[in-house]
Amino acid sequence: MTIPTLMSQIRWIVLKQQYKEAVSTMNQALKLVYEKNDTIYDCYYIESTGYNQGLADPAQCTALYEELKTVLKVSHICENQAYKNGCIPNYKGLDKVYEDNNDGNELSDEMKGGCAGFLTNNILNSNPAWVLADGTIIGFYNPLPTTYPKIFFIDINGNKKPNKWGYDIFAFMIMSDKSGSKLYIKQSGCSYREKGGKTGLQMLQ
């Protein structure tokens, strides 16, 4: 086995462990919010047969956003201009990822609409982002005051490189079972991968 191959394997082992820790942290945060308030905020998707039906009351989403701040160890908050204000590196949004993966072809307007919150300009300039005490970065889908924390991305190792989708950046959704009694996170439909990147399922294997 060559040294570069060995180093690549070691890197993926580390990233997979960080991915699992990030998922665990967010699931635990949702549990703590519930235990603290004895309520599940209506800001999630419902697991269903073949598709996901969303619940998102703007007031409830704002409440969940604020409650998550209190249970996660947040050290730096950028309510907008997240790149300029030092919360995030200069990320590519999904539009740039698509262009790189498809010989410079632009994302269609229809596809842009479906994942508009994760376009480059929105991530860098409009949407909120938090830096946790351990350096993990959480970026949200919509700008305030209508941000929906039910859709977000996590950079599992923060500012450390590679800062690439499918490597250390992954998009998630807050989900519920049909009863609405249990929340958890899973990979979002807006989960483009840069070349060579992995899915959430592959990161858990």
C-alpha positions as CSV (number, residue, x, y, z in Angstrom):
1,M,0.0,0.0,0.0
2,T,1.4,3.4,-1.0
3,I,1.8,6.2,1.5
4,P,-0.8,8.5,-0.3
5,T,-3.3,5.7,-0.3
6,L,-2.7,5.0,3.4
7,M,-3.0,8.7,4.2
8,S,-6.3,8.9,2.3
9,Q,-7.7,6.0,4.2
10,I,-6.7,7.5,7.5
11,R,-8.3,10.8,6.5
12,W,-11.6,9.1,5.8
13,I,-11.5,7.2,9.0
14,V,-11.1,10.5,10.9
15,L,-13.8,12.3,8.9
16,K,-16.3,9.4,9.4
17,Q,-15.8,9.6,13.2
18,Q,-16.3,13.3,13.1
19,Y,-19.4,12.8,11.0
20,K,-20.9,10.4,13.6
21,E,-20.0,12.7,16.4
22,A,-21.7,15.7,14.7
23,V,-24.9,13.7,14.0
24,S,-24.9,12.5,17.7
25,T,-24.5,16.1,18.9
26,M,-27.4,17.4,16.9
27,N,-29.7,14.5,17.9
28,Q,-28.8,15.0,21.5
29,A,-29.5,18.8,21.1
30,L,-33.0,18.0,19.8
31,K,-33.6,15.7,22.7
32,L,-32.4,18.3,25.2
33,V,-34.7,21.0,23.7
34,Y,-37.6,18.6,24.1
35,E,-36.7,17.8,27.7
36,K,-36.2,21.4,28.6
37,N,-39.6,22.6,27.2
38,D,-41.7,19.4,27.2
39,T,-42.7,20.2,23.6
40,I,-41.7,19.3,20.0
41,Y,-41.7,22.5,17.9
42,D,-43.5,22.2,14.6
43,C,-40.4,22.6,12.5
44,Y,-39.6,19.3,10.9
45,Y,-40.2,16.9,8.1
46,I,-42.4,13.8,8.5
47,E,-41.0,10.5,7.5
48,S,-43.6,9.0,5.1
49,T,-43.8,6.4,2.4
50,G,-41.8,7.5,-0.6
51,Y,-41.7,11.2,0.2
52,N,-41.3,13.7,3.0
53,Q,-44.1,16.0,4.1
54,G,-42.9,19.1,5.9
55,L,-44.2,20.9,8.9
56,A,-42.9,24.3,9.5
57,D,-44.7,27.0,11.5
58,P,-42.5,30.2,11.2
59,A,-43.0,31.1,14.8
60,Q,-42.2,27.5,15.9
61,C,-39.1,27.4,13.7
62,T,-37.9,30.7,15.2
63,A,-38.4,29.3,18.7
64,L,-36.5,26.1,17.8
65,Y,-33.7,28.2,16.4
66,E,-33.4,30.1,19.6
67,E,-33.7,27.0,21.8
68,L,-30.9,25.2,19.9
69,K,-28.6,28.1,20.7
70,T,-29.1,27.4,24.4
71,V,-28.3,23.7,24.3
72,L,-25.5,23.7,21.8
73,K,-22.1,25.2,22.9
74,V,-22.1,28.1,20.4
75,S,-19.1,30.3,20.5
76,H,-19.7,32.6,17.5
77,I,-23.0,33.5,15.8
78,C,-23.3,35.2,12.4
79,E,-26.9,36.1,11.7
80,N,-25.9,37.1,8.1
81,Q,-22.7,37.8,6.2
82,A,-21.3,34.6,7.6
83,Y,-18.2,34.6,5.5
84,K,-17.4,38.3,6.0
85,N,-18.0,38.0,9.7
86,G,-15.7,35.0,10.2
87,C,-18.2,32.2,10.9
88,I,-17.5,30.2,7.7
89,P,-14.7,29.7,5.1
90,N,-15.3,30.6,1.5
91,Y,-17.6,27.7,0.7
92,K,-18.9,26.6,-2.7
93,G,-22.6,26.5,-2.8
94,L,-24.5,23.8,-4.6
95,D,-24.6,25.9,-7.8
96,K,-20.8,26.0,-8.0
97,V,-20.6,22.3,-7.1
98,Y,-23.0,21.4,-9.9
99,E,-21.0,23.5,-12.4
100,D,-17.7,21.8,-11.3
101,N,-19.3,18.4,-11.6
102,N,-20.9,19.1,-15.0
103,D,-18.2,20.7,-17.1
104,G,-19.2,24.2,-16.3
105,N,-22.9,23.8,-17.0
106,E,-25.1,26.0,-14.8
107,L,-27.7,24.7,-12.4
108,S,-31.2,25.0,-13.9
109,D,-33.6,27.5,-12.5
110,E,-35.9,24.7,-11.4
111,M,-33.0,23.0,-9.5
112,K,-31.9,26.3,-8.0
113,G,-35.4,26.8,-6.7
114,G,-35.5,23.5,-5.0
115,C,-32.3,24.1,-3.0
116,A,-32.0,27.9,-3.2
117,G,-30.9,28.3,0.4
118,F,-27.7,26.5,-0.3
119,L,-26.6,28.5,-3.3
120,T,-23.2,30.1,-2.9
121,N,-24.4,33.7,-2.5
122,N,-27.0,32.7,0.1
123,I,-24.5,30.6,2.2
124,L,-21.8,33.3,2.2
125,N,-24.0,36.5,2.5
126,S,-27.5,35.8,3.7
127,N,-28.0,32.8,5.9
128,P,-27.1,32.5,9.6
129,A,-24.2,30.3,10.7
130,W,-22.9,29.2,14.1
131,V,-19.5,28.1,15.2
132,L,-19.6,25.6,18.1
133,A,-17.0,25.5,20.9
134,D,-15.3,22.5,19.3
135,G,-15.0,24.4,15.9
136,T,-17.9,22.6,14.2
137,I,-19.8,24.9,11.9
138,I,-23.6,24.8,11.4
139,G,-25.1,26.8,8.5
140,F,-28.9,27.3,8.1
141,Y,-31.0,27.3,5.0
142,N,-32.9,30.6,5.0
143,P,-32.0,34.1,6.1
144,L,-33.6,35.5,9.3
145,P,-36.3,36.1,10.3
146,T,-37.7,33.2,8.4
147,T,-34.9,30.7,8.7
148,Y,-36.0,27.2,9.0
149,P,-33.6,25.3,11.3
150,K,-35.2,22.0,10.0
151,I,-32.7,22.3,7.0
152,F,-29.1,23.0,7.7
153,F,-25.5,21.9,6.8
154,I,-22.7,20.9,9.2
155,D,-19.0,21.3,8.5
156,I,-17.9,18.5,10.8
157,N,-14.3,19.8,11.2
158,G,-15.0,23.5,10.9
159,N,-12.4,25.7,9.2
160,K,-10.1,22.8,8.6
161,K,-9.8,21.7,5.0
162,P,-11.0,20.3,2.7
163,N,-14.2,22.3,3.2
164,K,-15.9,20.2,0.5
165,W,-19.4,18.8,0.2
166,G,-19.4,15.1,0.7
167,Y,-16.1,15.3,2.6
168,D,-16.6,17.4,5.6
169,I,-19.8,19.4,4.7
170,F,-23.1,17.6,4.8
171,A,-26.7,18.8,4.5
172,F,-29.3,17.5,7.0
173,M,-33.1,17.7,7.7
174,I,-34.8,17.5,11.0
175,M,-37.2,14.5,10.8
176,S,-40.1,13.1,12.8
177,D,-41.8,9.7,12.7
178,K,-45.5,9.7,11.7
179,S,-46.6,10.3,15.3
180,G,-44.5,13.5,15.6
181,S,-43.2,12.2,19.0
182,K,-39.5,11.8,18.1
183,L,-37.1,14.0,16.2
184,Y,-33.8,13.0,14.6
185,I,-31.7,14.2,11.7
186,K,-31.0,12.6,8.4
187,Q,-29.3,13.6,5.1
188,S,-31.1,16.3,3.2
189,G,-32.3,16.1,-0.4
190,C,-30.0,19.1,-1.1
191,S,-26.9,17.0,-0.6
192,Y,-24.8,17.5,-3.7
193,R,-21.3,16.0,-3.5
194,E,-18.1,17.3,-4.9
195,K,-16.1,14.8,-6.9
196,G,-15.0,11.9,-4.8
197,G,-17.3,12.8,-1.9
198,K,-19.5,10.4,0.1
199,T,-23.1,10.2,1.1
200,G,-24.2,10.3,4.7
201,L,-24.9,6.5,4.6
202,Q,-21.4,5.9,3.4
203,M,-20.0,8.0,6.2
204,L,-21.9,5.8,8.7
205,Q,-20.6,2.6,7.3
